[in-house]
């Protein structure tokens, strides 16, 4: 019980510190979703990456992409149909982007998972899911050893598919349209450090073109030793 309380306190502190930093940044905008009512802390940073940097990341994703994997709690062949790859964390170009994200959010690099690239072709999608870990799931026993619960998500849209591919938050009545170079950030926890079920979201099917993104998840503790 004490460990759970300590975890919530840490996650609540991370929620406050990152939000304060983003609120004070003149290039970061808070997203007011229609049904949010301040349930979820959502932010965007337009043109966070240049088109040239986005193309570089797209090339790296194309070189390493394989069918996306799932945690056993989502173990269904039609739950996530995209392709993905973990980018080389120590590649100089990738490391520079990683450091920019961490610096913006004021989070230690060791708490961040490796940037994951994702590619969605026509008809591909990721059904509604949470980025936080469900602690009653079998995978939690392993994940808790690598920094524990996920706190914030940082996603960068690398291009704009011709149709579809929105990131939709079902409980908020809100869809984020892909915009090249835009960084989209949200807190997976409530302000008291408990998992926020209102963060349920999906990668909607691409209906024309191809969608590319990179995603970075942060933990409450050190993901890297």
N, C-alpha and C positions, 0 to 999 in steps of 0.2 A: 504493500500500500504506500509506504514512504517513497519507494522508488518511482511509483506512478506519479505521486505528487511532485517529486523533484523534476521528473520529465516534463510535466505540464508547466511547471514554473519556468523551466528553460525555454520551452517552446513559446510561452507567452512573452518572455523577454525578447526572443528573436523576432517575434511578430512586431513588438513595439519598436525595437531598434531599427529594423529594416524600413518599416513604414515611416518613421520619423525622417530617415535619410532620404527616402524617395519623395516624401511630401515637400522637402526643402530644396529639391533639385529643380532647376528652372526648365529643364527639357523633358521632365517626366510629368505625365498627366494621370490623374486619378480617373478611373472609369466608373461612371455612374450608370450601372445596368438598370433597366426598367423596374424589375422586381427585387432588386438587391436589398434596398433598405439598409445599406451598410453591413450586410451579412458577411460579405467576402471582400477582402482587400485586393483590389485589382488595379493594375497600373500599365501604362504603355509609354514607350520611348520611341518616337518616330525616327526613322533613319539612323538607328543605332549602328548598323553596318552599312558600308557602301555597297553599291551594286557589284563592284569588282570583287569585294570580299565574299559576298553571297555566292557569286559564280565559282569562286575557289572552293568554298565549302560544298557546293553542289557536285563539283567534280570529285571531291573526296568521298562523298556519299555514294555516288555512282560506282566508284571503284571498290567499295567495301560492303555494299548493301546485300543483306540476306533477309529471308522471311522473318518478320518480327516475332519475338518469343513472348510468352505470357507467364505470369505467376499461375500456379495451379488453381488458385481461386477463380481465375478467368479462363480456365482451360477448355476452350472451345475453338475449333478450327475456324469458325466464322466470326469470332469476337474482334480480332485485330488482323486485318488482311494486308497491312502495309509492309514495306521493306525497311530495314534499319541497320545501323552499325554504330559501334562505339568508335569515335574518332581517336586518333593517337593523341593522348593527353599531353605528351612531351614534344610533339611537333611544334616548331616555333610559331607557325601561323595560328594553330589551334590554341596554343598556350596564351598568346596575346589576347585572343578573344575571351578565353576563360578568365584571365586576370582582369579584363575590363568589366566583366559581369560581376565578379567578386568585389572589385573596387567600388562599383556603383552601389551595390547592396550592403557594403560594409561587412561582408561575411568572409571568414577564413577559408582559404582555398582548400584546406584539408577536409572541410565539411561538405564540399561539393562533389557529387558524382561526376564521372567523366562525361563530357558532352556526347549526347547521342544524336546521330543524324537519322532522319526519317524521310521516306519517299512514298508518296501516294499516287498511284496511277489511276486512270479512269475506273470508277467502281470500287476503289479501295477505301477503307474507313477504319475507325477505331470506335467501337461502341461505347456508350456512357460508362464511365469509370471514375474512380478517385485516384489521385496520385499518392495520397497518404496510405500507410500500411494498415490493414485491418489486423489488429493484434490477436484476434481469435483464429486467424488463418494459419495453416501449417508453415508457410514460408517465414512467418514472423520470428520463429526460433533462430533462424539463420540471420535474417536481416537486422535483428536487434544488436547483433555483435559487430555490425559495420556502421556504427554511428547512430543506430536507433531510428526513430521516426523521421519521416520527411517533413520539412518545414515549408520552405518556399519552392516554387517552380518558376524557372525563367525559360521562355520559349522565344526563338527568333524565327520569323517567317523569311525564307530566303527567296521566294518568288511569289507570283500571283497566278494561280491556275485560271484558266479562262472562265470556268464555272465550278461552283461547289467548293468543298474543302474548308468550310468554316469550322472554327472551334466554338462549339455551342455549350453553354451552361444551362442545363435544362431547368433548374430550379430558379434561375434568375431571369428567364425569358430573354436571353441575350446571346447573340452570335458575334464573334470577332472575325471579320473578313481578313484574309491574308493580305499583307502589304509588304512589299519587298524591303527587307532591312529592319522591320519593326520588331522591337523587343516587347514581349507581353509577359507580365509578371503577376503572380498571385500567391497569396498565403493559403496553404492547405489547412491551417488551424484556425479555430475561433480565437478571439482575443484572450480567452482564459487558458489557451494552450491545449484545448481538446480538439480532436479531429472535427473538421467542418464538413458535414455531409452536403451542405449547399454548394460545395465545389465540384459536385458531379458534372462531368463534361465529356464531350465526344469530339472526335475528329470526323466530321461529316463526309460522306462520299464525294469524291471528286467526280464531276460529270463531264468535264472537258479540260484537257491539258494534264499537267502533272504538278503536284504540290511537294515542296521541299521545306523542311524545318530542321532546326537543331533544338534540343531540349536539355536543360541542366536542372537536376534536382539537388536540393541541399538537405542535409541531415541535421538533427539536433546536436550531434557530436561529430567526432572525426570519422569520416568515411575512409580516408587514407590514414594509415598508421603513422 
